Amino acid sequence: MAISISERVIEDILSADRSILAELLSVDHNNLSLIARQKTLESGKLDLLYLYENELLLIELKAVGFYDGIIDQVKGYYSDLEHLQQQHKLIDTNIKKIILVTDHKSEDIHKCQQEAIDLIVYRPEHVLAKYYENFRELSSFLKIRSGDYGVVRLGLLKPTLQLLSGGKSIQKISQEEHKSEKTIKNRVSVAKLLGLVSKYKGEYFLTDFGNTFLEADNSATVDDRLSNAQIEVLSGFVKDNPFYSSITYTILTFIETVFVLAKSMYPVPMKVAQDYFVTSVGKNQTWRTEKARETATYIFSNYACELLFLSKLNNHFYLAPKGIQAILLLQLNRSIKLIESQR
């Protein structure tokens, strides 16, 4: 097996996520308790010592295939643990000897059985992949799936929301705006993902935040441009609620794209930002065509520029003060989420 990984990485994972170790050992993870890792003994350092129900598990981990020397190593640790039990420095219960390796021969199983040792084969790639899968399940923002609704500017929401606030249905709004119902539904969907609209029994209504957004419009006529006050209201919401929806997170991901690429080139070209952005939001398999990638990048870069997080000149992006502040907050909030997921 071609492998380039240290045993320490696997050990870190098995210590941090007992469900993976439990799967390897075919036991219930709820009854597994870590006693020590890298425990210093007379004959060396024992990788992992667990308590499972009423039994101690002596676990020697290797990121290579089985070799005879491991048996002597485990026997030495076993003797040391027995000595600690006799000194009342370790719980006095049965000790089960386990070796984890990446490969073995059929005769190796017999050798271990003669020494009452369980020989278990594991795949490092499975442990690594499983750890990320479990981690992702705990980290909600990693599961956010980006998507665009064909609404190229946030300002286009204004007339639709004004009509919605007057109790107009999707069909009526479609007629008054001379747009297809699909277009209006897409606008309402974006508004919902920005916290401006809610849905109840099949009908859409403005939220309190949606009313605040409309009230912030100080223009005399209804148009499709955000007022300065509306920009402040909406950009503040996006900045303070990065994980609220796929829209808020994807807007910030585009800003972060520019922030990261700015370290090596500035201003950041549209094409370079596009490739990095599509990869960052995990849409390589969904936005496959060049047109789909360009459209998504165009839409979310427009949102970021409308909210004054970025500026765009000659197909190049510049970071605005509001954008740098938003990314610093995103990174802080993301770190907090990651820390919470490890508890």
C-alpha positions as CSV (number, residue, x, y, z in Angstrom):
1,M,0.0,0.0,0.0
2,A,1.4,3.4,-1.0
3,I,0.9,5.5,2.1
4,S,2.2,8.8,3.4
5,I,0.6,9.4,6.8
6,S,1.9,9.3,10.3
7,E,0.4,7.1,13.0
8,R,-0.1,10.2,15.0
9,V,-2.7,11.5,12.6
10,I,-4.7,8.3,12.9
11,E,-4.2,8.2,16.7
12,D,-5.5,11.8,16.9
13,I,-8.6,10.8,15.0
14,L,-9.3,7.7,17.0
15,S,-8.9,9.7,20.2
16,A,-11.1,12.6,19.0
17,D,-13.9,10.5,17.5
18,R,-14.5,7.3,19.4
19,S,-17.3,6.3,17.0
20,I,-14.6,5.5,14.4
21,L,-12.6,3.4,16.8
22,A,-15.8,1.6,17.9
23,E,-16.5,0.8,14.2
24,L,-13.0,-0.7,13.8
25,L,-13.4,-2.7,17.0
26,S,-17.1,-3.7,16.4
27,V,-18.2,-2.3,19.7
28,D,-20.7,0.2,21.0
29,H,-19.1,3.7,21.1
30,N,-21.3,4.8,24.0
31,N,-19.5,2.3,26.2
32,L,-16.0,3.4,25.2
33,S,-14.0,5.6,27.5
34,L,-10.4,6.9,26.8
35,I,-8.1,6.2,29.7
36,A,-4.9,7.4,28.2
37,R,-3.0,7.9,25.0
38,Q,0.8,7.6,24.6
39,K,0.9,6.3,28.1
40,T,4.4,6.0,29.4
41,L,5.3,2.5,30.6
42,E,8.5,0.7,31.5
43,S,8.7,-0.9,28.0
44,G,7.7,2.2,26.0
45,K,4.7,4.3,25.2
46,L,1.3,2.6,24.7
47,D,-0.7,4.3,21.9
48,L,-4.2,4.0,23.3
49,L,-5.7,2.6,26.5
50,Y,-9.5,2.5,26.6
51,L,-12.1,1.1,29.0
52,Y,-14.9,-0.8,27.3
53,E,-17.7,-1.8,29.7
54,N,-15.7,-3.8,32.3
55,E,-12.6,-4.4,30.2
56,L,-9.4,-2.5,29.5
57,L,-8.4,-2.3,25.8
58,L,-4.7,-2.2,25.2
59,I,-4.5,-0.8,21.6
60,E,-1.3,-0.7,19.6
61,L,-1.7,1.3,16.4
62,K,0.4,1.0,13.3
63,A,0.2,2.8,10.0
64,V,2.0,-0.1,8.3
65,G,1.4,-3.8,7.8
66,F,1.9,-6.4,10.5
67,Y,5.4,-7.5,11.5
68,D,6.5,-9.9,14.3
69,G,8.0,-7.2,16.5
70,I,4.6,-5.8,17.3
71,I,3.7,-8.9,19.3
72,D,6.7,-8.4,21.7
73,Q,5.9,-4.8,22.0
74,V,2.3,-5.5,23.0
75,K,3.4,-8.3,25.4
76,G,5.7,-5.8,27.1
77,Y,2.8,-3.2,27.5
78,Y,0.5,-5.9,28.8
79,S,3.1,-6.9,31.5
80,D,3.5,-3.3,32.5
81,L,-0.2,-2.7,32.9
82,E,-0.5,-5.8,35.0
83,H,2.2,-4.5,37.2
84,L,0.3,-1.2,37.6
85,Q,-2.8,-3.2,38.6
86,Q,-0.8,-5.0,41.2
87,Q,0.3,-1.6,42.6
88,H,-3.3,-0.4,42.6
89,K,-2.4,2.3,40.1
90,L,-4.8,1.0,37.4
91,I,-8.3,-0.5,37.5
92,D,-8.1,-4.2,38.3
93,T,-10.0,-5.8,35.4
94,N,-9.3,-7.9,32.4
95,I,-7.0,-6.5,29.8
96,K,-7.7,-7.2,26.1
97,K,-4.8,-6.9,23.7
98,I,-5.5,-5.3,20.3
99,I,-3.2,-4.5,17.3
100,L,-4.4,-2.3,14.5
101,V,-2.5,-2.6,11.2
102,T,-3.0,-1.7,7.6
103,D,-2.3,-5.2,6.3
104,H,-1.4,-8.7,7.3
105,K,-0.8,-12.2,6.1
106,S,-3.0,-15.2,7.0
107,E,-0.4,-16.7,9.2
108,D,-0.1,-13.5,11.2
109,I,-3.6,-14.0,12.6
110,H,-2.5,-17.4,14.0
111,K,0.6,-15.9,15.6
112,C,-1.5,-13.3,17.4
113,Q,-4.2,-15.8,18.5
114,Q,-1.4,-17.8,20.2
115,E,-0.7,-14.7,22.3
116,A,-4.4,-13.9,22.9
117,I,-4.1,-10.8,20.7
118,D,-6.8,-9.5,18.4
119,L,-5.3,-8.5,15.0
120,I,-7.5,-6.0,13.2
121,V,-6.9,-4.5,9.7
122,Y,-8.1,-0.9,9.0
123,R,-7.8,1.4,6.0
124,P,-6.2,4.8,6.7
125,E,-8.2,6.4,3.9
126,H,-11.5,5.2,5.5
127,V,-10.5,6.6,8.9
128,L,-9.6,9.9,7.4
129,A,-12.7,10.2,5.2
130,K,-15.0,9.0,8.1
131,Y,-13.6,11.7,10.4
132,Y,-14.4,14.4,7.9
133,E,-17.9,13.0,7.3
134,N,-18.6,13.0,11.0
135,F,-17.1,16.4,11.4
136,R,-19.2,17.8,8.6
137,E,-22.4,16.4,10.2
138,L,-21.6,18.4,13.3
139,S,-20.6,21.6,11.4
140,S,-23.8,22.9,9.9
141,F,-22.1,25.5,7.6
142,L,-20.2,22.8,5.8
143,K,-23.5,21.3,4.6
144,I,-24.8,24.6,3.1
145,R,-25.3,24.1,-0.6
146,S,-25.0,27.2,-2.8
147,G,-27.4,27.9,-5.6
148,D,-28.5,30.8,-7.7
149,Y,-32.0,31.7,-8.6
150,G,-31.3,33.8,-11.7
151,V,-31.9,37.1,-9.8
152,V,-28.9,39.1,-11.0
153,R,-29.3,42.0,-8.6
154,L,-30.7,42.4,-5.1
155,G,-32.3,45.7,-6.1
156,L,-34.7,43.7,-8.3
157,L,-36.4,42.5,-5.1
158,K,-37.6,46.0,-4.2
159,P,-40.7,46.3,-6.5
160,T,-41.7,42.7,-5.8
161,L,-41.5,43.2,-2.0
162,Q,-43.4,46.4,-2.3
163,L,-46.3,44.6,-4.0
164,L,-46.0,41.7,-1.7
165,S,-46.4,44.1,1.3
166,G,-49.7,45.2,-0.2
167,G,-51.1,41.7,0.0
168,K,-50.6,40.9,-3.7
169,S,-50.3,37.3,-4.7
170,I,-47.5,35.9,-6.8
171,Q,-49.8,35.8,-9.8
172,K,-50.9,39.4,-9.3
173,I,-47.3,40.6,-8.9
174,S,-46.4,38.7,-12.0
175,Q,-49.1,40.6,-14.0
176,E,-48.2,44.0,-12.6
177,E,-44.5,43.6,-13.1
178,H,-44.9,42.0,-16.5
179,K,-42.7,39.1,-15.5
180,S,-43.2,35.4,-15.5
181,E,-44.4,33.8,-12.3
182,K,-41.2,31.8,-12.2
183,T,-39.2,35.0,-12.2
184,I,-41.3,36.4,-9.3
185,K,-41.1,33.1,-7.4
186,N,-37.3,33.2,-7.8
187,R,-37.2,36.7,-6.4
188,V,-39.3,35.8,-3.4
189,S,-37.1,32.7,-2.8
190,V,-34.0,34.9,-2.7
191,A,-35.9,37.3,-0.3
192,K,-36.8,34.4,1.9
193,L,-33.1,33.3,2.1
194,L,-32.2,36.8,3.1
195,G,-34.8,36.8,6.0
196,L,-37.0,39.3,4.2
197,V,-40.0,37.0,3.6
198,S,-41.6,34.1,5.3
199,K,-44.1,31.5,4.0
200,Y,-47.3,30.4,5.8
201,K,-49.9,28.0,4.4
202,G,-48.6,28.6,0.9
203,E,-48.7,32.4,1.1
204,Y,-45.7,34.7,1.4
205,F,-45.5,37.6,3.9
206,L,-42.9,40.2,4.7
207,T,-41.0,39.5,8.0
208,D,-40.4,42.3,10.5
209,F,-36.9,42.5,8.9
210,G,-38.5,42.7,5.5
211,N,-40.7,45.7,6.6
212,T,-37.6,47.3,8.1
213,F,-35.8,46.9,4.8
214,L,-38.7,48.5,2.8
215,E,-39.0,51.3,5.4
216,A,-35.3,52.1,4.9
217,D,-36.0,53.1,1.3
218,N,-36.0,56.9,1.3
219,S,-36.6,57.3,-2.5
220,A,-39.8,58.9,-3.7
221,T,-40.5,56.3,-6.3
222,V,-40.2,52.5,-6.4
223,D,-37.2,51.5,-8.5
224,D,-34.8,48.6,-8.6
225,R,-31.9,50.3,-6.9
226,L,-31.1,49.8,-3.2
227,S,-31.0,53.0,-1.2
228,N,-27.9,53.7,1.1
229,A,-30.1,52.9,4.1
230,Q,-31.2,49.6,2.6
231,I,-27.7,48.7,1.8
232,E,-26.7,49.2,5.4
233,V,-29.7,47.2,6.7
234,L,-29.1,44.2,4.3
235,S,-25.3,44.2,4.4
236,G,-25.5,44.2,8.2
237,F,-27.8,41.2,8.1
238,V,-25.5,39.3,5.8
239,K,-22.4,40.2,7.9
240,D,-24.1,39.3,11.2
241,N,-25.8,36.1,9.9
242,P,-23.2,34.3,7.7
243,F,-24.8,30.9,8.1
244,Y,-28.4,32.0,7.9
245,S,-28.9,30.5,4.4
246,S,-27.1,29.5,1.2
247,I,-27.4,33.0,-0.1
248,T,-25.8,34.8,2.9
249,Y,-23.0,32.2,3.1
250,T,-22.3,32.2,-0.7
251,I,-22.1,36.0,-0.8
252,L,-19.5,35.9,1.9
253,T,-17.7,33.1,0.3
254,F,-17.3,35.2,-2.8
255,I,-15.9,38.0,-0.8
256,E,-13.6,35.6,0.9
257,T,-12.5,34.4,-2.5
258,V,-11.3,37.9,-3.4
259,F,-9.8,38.2,0.1
260,V,-7.7,35.0,-0.3
261,L,-6.6,35.7,-3.9
262,A,-5.6,39.2,-3.1
263,K,-2.6,37.8,-1.3
264,S,-1.1,36.8,-4.6
265,M,-2.7,39.2,-7.1
266,Y,-4.6,42.5,-6.7
267,P,-7.0,43.6,-7.9
268,V,-8.4,40.1,-8.5
269,P,-9.4,39.2,-12.1
270,M,-12.9,38.0,-12.7
271,K,-11.8,34.7,-14.3
272,V,-9.4,33.8,-11.5
273,A,-12.1,34.6,-8.9
274,Q,-14.6,32.5,-10.8
275,D,-12.5,29.3,-10.8
276,Y,-11.6,29.6,-7.1
277,F,-15.2,30.6,-6.1
278,V,-16.8,27.6,-7.8
279,T,-14.4,25.3,-6.1
280,S,-14.9,27.0,-2.7
281,V,-18.6,26.4,-2.7
282,G,-18.3,22.8,-3.9
283,K,-20.2,23.3,-7.1
284,N,-17.7,21.9,-9.6
285,Q,-20.0,19.0,-10.4
286,T,-23.2,21.2,-10.5
287,W,-22.0,24.3,-12.3
288,R,-20.2,22.3,-14.9
289,T,-20.6,24.4,-18.0
290,E,-18.7,27.6,-18.5
291,K,-21.9,29.5,-18.8
292,A,-23.2,28.2,-15.5
293,R,-20.0,29.1,-13.7
294,E,-20.0,32.6,-15.3
295,T,-23.6,33.2,-14.4
296,A,-23.2,32.1,-10.7
297,T,-20.1,34.2,-10.4
298,Y,-21.7,37.2,-12.0
299,I,-24.8,37.0,-9.7
300,F,-23.0,36.6,-6.4
301,S,-20.3,39.2,-7.3
302,N,-23.2,41.6,-8.1
303,Y,-24.7,40.9,-4.7
304,A,-21.3,41.6,-3.0
305,C,-20.8,44.8,-4.9
306,E,-24.4,46.0,-4.4
307,L,-23.9,45.6,-0.6
308,L,-20.6,47.5,-0.9
309,F,-18.5,44.6,0.3
310,L,-16.5,44.8,-3.0
311,S,-16.0,47.1,-5.9
312,K,-15.6,46.0,-9.5
313,L,-13.7,47.9,-12.1
314,N,-12.6,46.7,-15.6
315,N,-13.6,43.1,-14.6
316,H,-11.3,43.2,-11.5
317,F,-12.4,43.1,-7.9
318,Y,-11.3,45.3,-5.1
319,L,-12.0,44.8,-1.4
320,A,-13.9,47.5,0.4
321,P,-13.6,48.2,4.1
322,K,-17.0,46.7,4.7
323,G,-15.9,43.5,2.9
324,I,-12.7,43.1,5.0
325,Q,-14.8,43.5,8.2
326,A,-17.3,41.0,7.0
327,I,-14.6,38.4,6.3
328,L,-12.9,38.9,9.6
329,L,-16.3,38.3,11.3
330,L,-17.0,35.3,9.1
331,Q,-13.7,33.7,10.0
332,L,-14.3,34.4,13.7
333,N,-17.9,32.9,13.5
334,R,-16.7,29.9,11.6
335,S,-14.0,29.2,14.1
336,I,-16.5,29.4,16.9
337,K,-18.8,26.9,15.0
338,L,-15.9,24.5,14.5
339,I,-14.9,24.7,18.2
340,E,-18.5,24.1,19.3
341,S,-18.8,21.1,17.0
342,Q,-15.8,19.4,18.7
343,R,-17.4,19.5,22.2
